[in-house]
Amino acid sequence: MKILNIAAYKFVALQQLAELKQALLEALTARGIKGTVLLAEEGINLFLAAESGAIHDFLTWLRLDARFADLHAKQSWSHAQPFAKLLVKIKPEIIRMNHPAIRPESGRAPAVDATTLKRWLDSGHDDAGRPVVTLDTRNTFEVDVGTFKNAIDWRLSKFTEFPQAVLEHRAELAGKTIVSFCTGGIRCEKAAIYLQEAGIDNVYQLDGGILQYFEDCGQAHFDGDCFVFDDRRAVDAALRPRVNVGASSDI
């Protein structure tokens, strides 16, 4: 497989978004890279694909900007280009929640890495002996492609429904350690902060999301594949593309 796919995000305060958009368009176009970049005052979110050299050259260029120096990109491979075009968009949020008070660029919720989560799931409890539950923050059609065994799934049709779902279901989270998760980490990062601000204790986000978990731990405790928002539709636990899984434009 010759096409390198990357997914990355960072919550960081950004200004002069129009100028940044133009610089990104020029850098990506010059390297023949396709995909989507979302920009907002709260940060950057990107899904891109091209031959390996072009992707690595772009990441080197991007990290020269101090705001993105520590940007971590999750990688997977495909036989063909999964994006039809290049889009760089300015949005109110890089992942829409409609709660302006939730500002991950000002401080993250606690995170748990993939290997620690696997160890907790192996034993059924965290290091303090509390029962551990995983909370899927993704949309229903994504969950139906694959999720952690026994994960809490509130049947969300879009992420903006998450805050109300928390208020309706908070009782089922009491006394447990909650690990919120999503595809690459961006939604569960906002979700974990919201859970904390809603007064729910012992909340973590899965660092790097399902894609990082697959990379570090494989299929353990996970049923199915991980939906992705490009023409691959989903990747398996080895980060290989699946096809004809279903589609939606809702992100």
MARPA-677925 format. One line per 8 residues: number of its first residue (from 1); their letters; for each residue z, y, x of N, C-alpha, C, O. Coordinates in pm, whole numbers. Atoms other than C-alpha are relative to their C-alpha. Example, Ala and Ser with C-alpha at 12.3 -4.5 7.8 and 13.67 -1.06 7.14 Angstrom:
BEGIN
1	AS	0 -119 89 780 -450 1230 0 120 90 66 118 194 | -6 -119 -82 714 -106 1367 73 109 -77 90 220 -26
END
This chain:
BEGIN
1	MKILNIAA	0 -119 84 0 0 0 0 124 88 85 138 176 | 22 -111 -93 -116 325 157 50 135 -51 55 231 25 | -43 -128 55 13 597 -78 152 6 -2 218 -80 -60 | -144 -21 -3 364 727 -12 41 91 -114 -10 202 -128 | -54 -77 112 552 848 -319 140 47 36 220 -30 88 | -135 -51 -25 856 1072 -286 54 67 -125 -19 128 -203 | -73 -71 105 1114 1197 -531 118 68 67 190 5 145 | -108 -74 -64 1360 1466 -428 41 117 -88 -39 169 -166
9	YKFVALQQ	-47 -121 68 1572 1743 -571 115 57 80 177 -11 161 | -119 -63 -56 1831 1990 -459 41 117 -88 -40 204 -120 | -55 -115 69 2053 2222 -655 42 101 107 135 77 184 | -26 -106 -97 2051 2542 -449 -49 131 -61 -154 134 -125 | 39 -129 57 2038 2909 -548 -132 47 62 -144 59 184 | 132 -44 -46 1676 3028 -525 -34 135 -62 1 163 -177 | 49 -129 46 1525 3374 -555 -148 10 33 -203 -75 103 | 143 -24 -26 1170 3512 -546 -82 -127 -27 -155 -176 59
17	LAELKQAL	62 127 35 1041 3207 -729 -152 6 2 -217 -92 38 | 146 -12 0 685 3337 -766 -57 -16 141 -158 -83 161 | 45 12 -138 649 3372 -389 17 -143 52 -69 -194 123 | -22 138 -43 799 3028 -330 -102 -93 -64 -153 -184 2 | 101 80 68 566 2876 -589 -134 9 72 -198 -94 96 | 128 -17 -66 261 3022 -415 -1 -67 137 -101 -130 174 | -7 65 -132 377 2902 -72 -8 -152 -13 -75 -217 67 | 4 145 22 432 2550 -207 -140 -44 -41 -191 -145 9
25	LEALTARG	137 34 41 92 2545 -379 -94 -6 119 -173 -99 133 | 89 -4 -117 -81 2643 -57 29 -114 96 -63 -177 147 | -37 107 -93 113 2394 157 -41 -136 -52 -90 -220 24 | 34 130 58 58 2104 -81 -151 -19 -12 -203 -126 18 | 145 8 13 -308 2180 -149 -66 -25 135 -159 -105 145 | 57 16 -133 -384 2207 221 14 -143 53 -65 -187 135 | -26 137 -47 -243 1856 273 -50 -106 -97 -31 -225 -74 | 57 95 96 -414 1697 -29 105 -77 -79 81 -191 -119
33	IKGTVLLA	-110 67 69 -85 1615 -200 -6 33 -148 -32 147 -187 | -4 -19 144 -62 1566 -576 139 -32 -53 220 -97 14 | -130 26 62 233 1555 -813 51 124 -70 -27 212 -107 | -63 -110 73 478 1796 -973 119 54 77 201 -22 128 | -116 -68 -55 722 2050 -833 53 95 -107 -23 175 -163 | -64 -92 93 969 2227 -1062 95 90 78 173 43 161 | -86 -100 -65 1141 2546 -946 79 75 -106 27 105 -214 | -84 -84 85 1428 2735 -1107 101 69 89 114 37 207
41	EEGINLFL	-102 -68 -79 1701 2967 -995 109 -95 47 181 -65 141 | -102 98 -39 1924 2657 -975 -48 -100 104 34 -177 155 | 43 93 -103 1701 2462 -734 -143 -47 -12 -226 18 -75 | 134 58 -8 1397 2241 -677 5 -147 -38 102 -217 -8 | 13 141 39 1283 1907 -820 -146 -37 22 -235 31 -28 | 139 32 -32 972 1731 -692 -28 -150 -4 56 -234 28 | 55 136 0 765 1416 -738 -140 12 57 -227 74 -5 | 126 -22 -70 474 1394 -495 -52 -131 59 24 -225 81
49	AAESGAIH	60 118 -60 230 1140 -351 -125 38 80 -201 127 42 | 118 -16 -86 -31 1124 -75 12 -103 112 105 -183 112 | -13 86 -117 -98 939 247 123 42 80 165 158 75 | -129 -19 -65 211 906 463 4 123 90 99 201 86 | 0 -112 -93 112 1158 728 8 134 -69 77 225 -22 | -1 -126 73 50 1432 474 138 28 -59 186 141 -55 | -133 -17 59 385 1373 300 102 39 107 179 133 87 | -99 -31 -105 586 1374 623 -24 138 60 71 209 95
57	DFLTWLRL	30 -133 -52 406 1683 747 49 108 -97 102 211 -55 | -48 -95 99 486 1863 421 153 9 4 207 120 1 | -146 -3 -3 854 1762 436 51 72 124 151 143 117 | -38 -73 -121 875 1889 793 -13 149 -22 75 227 17 | 22 -142 32 729 2220 677 107 52 -95 163 160 -73 | -96 -45 101 961 2242 375 140 16 59 211 110 25 | -135 -3 -56 1274 2170 576 20 109 103 132 132 149 | -16 -118 -85 1204 2466 802 71 113 -75 130 202 -14
65	DARFADLH	-73 -92 84 1341 2666 510 145 -48 -6 171 -160 -51 | -141 41 -10 1720 2659 557 55 -52 -132 145 -135 -133 | -48 45 130 1769 2611 183 -32 -146 -27 34 -211 -108 | 44 137 23 1591 2277 201 15 -88 124 -42 -197 130 | -10 72 -128 1691 2164 551 55 -140 -16 18 -230 60 | -61 131 18 1896 1872 419 -56 -73 -122 8 -165 -174 | 62 66 116 1660 1773 135 -27 -146 32 -93 -177 131 | 20 143 -19 1665 1395 103 -104 -49 -100 -90 -27 -220
73	AKQSWSHA	108 50 86 1350 1228 -33 7 -152 -8 11 -221 94 | 6 145 22 1352 880 -185 -146 -42 2 -231 24 -58 | 138 39 -26 1038 688 -88 -33 -133 -66 52 -223 -75 | 55 127 46 826 416 -246 -151 6 23 -206 111 54 | 141 10 -35 468 298 -204 -84 -49 -117 -34 -120 -205 | 93 49 102 165 238 -424 -139 -14 62 -170 46 164 | 136 21 -50 -194 121 -378 -89 122 -27 -180 151 51 | 86 -112 41 -341 425 -555 84 123 -27 205 115 -46
81	QPFAKLLV	-66 -127 31 -257 790 -615 46 -3 -146 -37 -16 -236 | -49 8 138 -32 791 -926 -5 130 -78 27 133 -197 | 6 -130 66 -81 1161 -1004 -145 47 -9 -223 31 86 | 136 -47 20 -398 1313 -1146 -24 138 61 -137 172 94 | 17 -137 -48 -332 1667 -1021 130 50 62 230 -21 64 | -118 -67 -57 -89 1905 -853 44 111 -94 -36 193 -139 | -59 -105 83 144 2122 -1060 125 53 69 210 -24 112 | -123 -65 -46 403 2371 -936 40 97 -110 -32 192 -139
89	KIKPEIIR	-41 -77 117 600 2522 -1225 135 67 22 223 14 89 | -128 -69 4 877 2778 -1264 61 -23 -138 -3 2 -240 | -68 36 125 1131 2671 -1528 138 67 -5 189 110 98 | -138 -49 9 1465 2797 -1660 100 -93 69 199 -47 126 | -84 100 -65 1622 2472 -1530 -91 -106 61 -199 -132 8 | 82 108 -57 1491 2197 -1301 23 -131 -74 -59 -222 -64 | -17 105 100 1639 1950 -1550 73 64 -117 186 111 -103 | -48 -81 113 1695 2098 -1893 120 -64 -67 116 -180 -109
97	MNHPAIRP	-120 43 70 2044 2068 -2041 44 103 -104 117 70 -198 | -36 -110 91 2080 2404 -2221 149 33 4 207 73 -96 | -139 -40 -19 2430 2459 -2080 7 82 128 33 27 235 | 6 -85 -119 2410 2757 -1842 126 -5 85 121 24 205 | -124 4 -78 2774 2712 -1739 4 -117 97 84 -118 190 | 6 114 -91 2686 2381 -1572 -90 39 116 -211 47 100 | 72 -53 -115 2584 2496 -1224 26 -87 123 114 -55 203 | -22 88 -115 2557 2212 -970 -17 67 135 40 22 235
105	ESGRAPAV	18 -69 -129 2442 2457 -701 129 64 47 141 100 164 | -130 -58 -36 2799 2593 -708 102 -106 41 211 -72 86 | -92 107 -38 2959 2252 -645 -28 -126 -79 -44 -123 -201 | 32 127 63 2893 1887 -717 125 -66 -58 237 -36 -19 | -104 93 40 3099 1638 -910 11 -108 107 -83 -125 186 | -10 108 -99 3232 1347 -699 -113 -101 -17 -155 -131 -129 | 108 99 3 2964 1094 -609 50 -132 59 138 -135 145 | -26 133 -55 2981 721 -543 -131 -54 52 -234 -43 -15
113	DATTLKRW	125 53 -54 2726 554 -318 -29 -137 -61 56 -198 -125 | 47 122 65 2527 250 -424 83 -122 40 117 -204 -46 | -72 119 -44 2713 -5 -213 142 -3 -55 195 -111 -85 | -133 -4 61 3050 112 -344 -8 -37 -147 76 -113 -196 | 15 37 141 2928 90 -703 -21 -150 -15 39 -212 -102 | 23 145 9 2800 -263 -643 131 -75 22 160 -172 -49 | -128 67 -25 3138 -361 -499 93 12 -120 160 -84 -156 | -82 -17 120 3315 -214 -801 -49 -90 -112 31 -153 -181
121	LDSGHDDA	54 84 106 3080 -395 -1039 22 -148 29 43 -227 -63 | -30 139 -37 3127 -719 -846 140 -40 -45 161 -150 -96 | -140 30 30 3502 -697 -903 41 39 -142 142 -8 -193 | -32 -44 135 3495 -526 -1243 95 116 -8 134 157 -118 | -91 -114 -1 3721 -241 -1136 -19 80 127 -80 33 223 | 11 -83 -120 3744 45 -889 115 -30 95 192 -124 72 | -101 28 -101 3973 65 -588 141 26 -49 238 -21 11 | -132 -25 59 4259 190 -808 32 -100 -111 138 -93 -173
129	GRPVVTLD	-23 102 102 4222 -106 -1045 -47 37 -139 -28 -41 -233 | 49 -40 131 4065 89 -1333 -132 -70 -32 -214 -90 59 | 130 57 38 3780 -75 -1528 -111 101 23 -92 221 0 | 114 -86 -32 3440 65 -1428 -109 -20 -104 -146 -134 -136 | 115 7 89 3163 149 -1674 -108 92 53 -79 199 108 | 113 -84 -37 2817 284 -1600 -52 68 -127 -57 7 -234 | 45 -82 113 2681 559 -1826 -142 46 27 -166 126 117 | 141 -34 -18 2303 588 -1860 -28 136 -64 -7 153 -184
137	TRNTFEVD	26 -135 50 2203 954 -1895 -147 23 -32 -188 135 -60 | 144 -14 19 1832 885 -1943 -39 -14 -146 43 -48 -231 | 54 11 135 1611 885 -2251 -19 -147 -39 -29 -235 47 | 4 135 51 1584 578 -2472 -114 -83 57 -94 -198 95 | 115 77 -47 1234 476 -2361 16 -40 146 -39 -143 187 | -26 36 -138 1349 478 -1998 102 -114 7 84 -211 82 | -104 103 3 1660 273 -2073 -59 -135 -38 -20 -238 17 | 57 126 50 1450 13 -2255 -82 -73 105 -104 -193 93
145	VGTFKNAI	73 66 -110 1250 -56 -1937 97 -71 94 62 -173 153 | -100 63 -86 1568 -138 -1744 122 87 17 112 209 17 | -125 -73 -19 1931 -41 -1693 105 -95 56 81 -215 65 | -108 85 -49 2259 -168 -1550 53 -87 -114 57 -44 -230 | -60 90 98 2412 -466 -1728 122 67 -64 208 120 6 | -113 -53 78 2652 -350 -2001 18 152 14 126 204 -12 | -9 -146 -10 2574 16 -1936 19 63 -137 -32 12 -237 | -10 -78 123 2676 268 -2201 -132 72 -21 -182 139 70
153	DWRLSKFT	130 -58 33 2358 385 -2374 13 68 -135 29 1 -237 | -18 -76 124 2382 661 -2635 -130 28 -72 -134 110 -163 | 128 -12 69 2015 632 -2735 -46 146 -8 -78 196 -116 | 43 -140 -7 1924 983 -2622 -152 9 -9 -223 -70 54 | 144 -24 2 1578 1110 -2710 -40 107 101 -156 118 138 | 22 -99 -104 1616 1396 -2460 136 38 59 239 21 -6 | -125 -24 -74 1875 1508 -2206 85 108 -65 207 109 -48 | -77 -106 65 1975 1813 -2409 95 -55 -106 185 16 -151
161	EFPQAVLE	-91 62 96 2144 1569 -2652 127 -54 67 222 -91 -2 | -113 61 -71 2386 1450 -2383 133 68 -30 229 -3 -60 | -131 -61 25 2662 1712 -2433 59 -37 -137 179 -65 -146 | -51 36 132 2691 1639 -2807 41 -147 -4 140 -182 -68 | -35 142 -5 2691 1265 -2737 135 -22 67 213 -108 26 | -131 9 -65 2986 1313 -2502 111 31 -100 210 -41 -107 | -103 -39 96 3183 1489 -2774 20 -108 -106 131 -129 -153 | -9 102 104 3104 1210 -3022 57 -133 51 109 -211 -28
169	HRAELAGK	-36 132 -54 3186 920 -2787 110 5 105 137 -97 169 | -93 -15 -112 3451 1054 -2552 115 -101 -6 168 -138 99 | -112 93 11 3718 816 -2688 -28 -131 72 64 -193 126 | 33 128 -63 3532 513 -2550 3 8 153 -4 -94 221 | -5 -17 -145 3552 660 -2198 142 6 54 163 -1 175 | -139 -20 -42 3930 699 -2190 51 -121 79 28 -236 43 | -63 105 -78 4116 504 -1924 -91 -76 93 -49 -174 155 | 97 71 -83 3802 399 -1738 -52 93 111 -39 215 103
177	TIVSFCTG	76 -75 -99 3618 506 -1427 -145 3 -44 -206 -102 -64 | 134 -19 53 3284 648 -1540 -95 33 115 -70 126 192 | 105 -30 -98 2976 635 -1315 -127 32 -77 -193 -57 -131 | 124 -41 66 2689 837 -1462 -117 -28 94 -105 -15 216 | 116 30 -85 2342 741 -1342 -128 38 -73 -131 52 -195 | 133 -30 52 1974 825 -1387 -101 -50 103 -66 -131 188 | 104 53 -89 1646 768 -1202 26 36 146 34 -53 231 | -13 -42 -139 1698 976 -889 123 82 30 145 120 145
185	GIRCEKAA	-125 -70 -23 2028 1156 -937 14 135 -67 126 186 -79 | -7 -139 45 1938 1490 -1093 70 13 -134 152 103 -152 | -65 -11 130 2042 1425 -1453 147 -40 8 233 25 -53 | -139 45 -4 2358 1233 -1367 88 97 77 210 96 61 | -79 -102 -68 2465 1517 -1139 48 105 -100 166 142 -100 | -43 -92 105 2466 1763 -1429 94 -70 -99 191 -11 -145 | -81 73 97 2609 1495 -1657 144 -15 47 237 2 -32 | -136 20 -52 2907 1427 -1431 81 129 -5 200 127 -36
193	IYLQEAGI	-71 -128 8 2994 1797 -1413 39 29 -144 150 76 -170 | -32 -25 140 2975 1825 -1791 117 -89 -45 207 -41 -115 | -109 90 37 3200 1519 -1834 134 52 52 234 50 -19 | -122 -57 -56 3457 1675 -1602 46 122 -79 164 134 -112 | -37 -121 71 3446 2007 -1783 41 -29 -145 108 52 -208 | -43 42 133 3490 1819 -2113 139 -65 3 189 -111 -99 | -136 52 -12 3825 1697 -1978 10 -149 19 117 -207 0 | -1 145 -22 3726 1339 -1898 30 -27 147 -34 29 236
201	DNVYQLDG	-46 28 -135 3899 1197 -1591 -82 -113 64 -153 -187 -3 | 57 112 -76 3773 963 -1318 -150 -14 -21 -201 -121 -56 | 144 -6 19 3408 1065 -1335 -70 9 136 -28 86 223 | 85 -5 -120 3147 1000 -1063 -146 2 -43 -181 -37 -154 | 144 15 15 2773 1034 -1030 -47 -103 102 8 -112 212 | 58 95 -95 2566 759 -868 -91 77 94 -196 126 53 | 74 -79 -98 2440 925 -551 -139 -60 20 -153 -176 59 | 137 47 -17 2060 899 -540 -56 -78 -117 -173 -117 -115
209	GILQYFED	48 66 120 2037 733 -879 -43 -145 19 -9 -209 118 | 46 139 -1 1872 400 -956 -88 -27 122 -79 -133 183 | 92 23 -112 1607 445 -686 76 -26 129 38 -114 207 | -81 25 -120 1870 470 -413 75 -131 -11 91 -203 88 | -69 127 21 2062 180 -565 -93 -118 30 -54 -213 98 | 97 105 -29 1749 -36 -556 -21 -15 151 -25 -126 203 | 25 3 -144 1691 58 -193 116 -65 75 95 -139 171 | -119 48 -72 2048 -26 -89 51 -135 -49 106 -213 29
217	CGQAHFDG	-66 117 59 2148 -307 -327 -93 -93 -76 -49 -198 -122 | 93 88 70 1836 -452 -488 32 -13 -148 72 84 -213 | -7 26 144 1858 -610 -832 142 -19 -53 162 -25 -174 | -136 37 42 2234 -676 -839 50 86 -115 51 209 -106 | -59 -65 118 2386 -590 -1181 -99 84 -78 -58 162 -164 | 101 -81 69 2057 -439 -1302 -99 -92 -70 -150 -186 -10 | 99 75 78 1832 -579 -1577 -127 81 -14 -123 195 -59 | 129 -66 19 1462 -490 -1570 -40 86 117 4 65 230
225	DCFVFDDR	56 -89 -101 1279 -216 -1381 45 144 -26 115 171 -124 | -35 -142 13 1318 160 -1333 -123 80 -40 -222 84 35 | 110 -85 45 1090 388 -1533 -17 119 94 82 178 137 | 30 -120 -79 918 660 -1329 -108 79 -71 -189 23 -145 | 88 -89 74 721 961 -1451 -132 23 72 -166 136 107 | 136 -11 -54 379 887 -1303 -77 -123 -45 -27 -202 -124 | 86 106 50 95 640 -1349 47 -141 38 -7 -239 -13 | -57 132 -27 298 356 -1198 82 -48 -118 95 -169 -139
233	RAVDAALR	-83 23 118 518 376 -1511 137 -55 32 235 -16 -32 | -131 55 -37 798 175 -1343 -11 -64 138 -119 -100 183 | -8 74 -126 911 23 -1013 108 -106 -13 206 -89 -85 | -99 107 3 1097 -302 -958 107 26 106 106 130 172 | -113 -21 -90 1408 -351 -745 -43 7 146 35 52 231 | 55 -15 -135 1189 -373 -433 -82 128 13 -149 151 113 | 73 -127 7 1040 -33 -531 -151 -19 -1 -227 68 44 | 143 27 17 702 -196 -601 -41 44 -140 36 30 -234
241	PRVNVGAS	42 -52 131 497 -48 -887 -23 -110 -103 -76 -217 -72 | 35 80 116 480 -209 -1229 -103 80 -78 -110 202 -64 | 102 -70 79 194 -126 -1468 14 -37 -147 72 -139 -182 | 5 22 144 147 -97 -1845 138 -19 -61 159 -107 -144 | -136 8 51 514 -41 -1914 18 85 -125 108 59 -204 | -19 -96 109 469 241 -2165 -1 138 58 4 154 180 | 15 -134 -54 447 613 -2137 67 103 -88 84 84 -209 | -47 -118 72 598 944 -2235 -5 117 94 11 101 215
249	SDI	2 -119 -83 569 1298 -2111 135 69 4 151 168 75 | -130 -67 7 934 1382 -2189 79 -24 128 106 -139 163 | -81 13 -120 1131 1452 -1872 127 82 -16 210 85 75
END
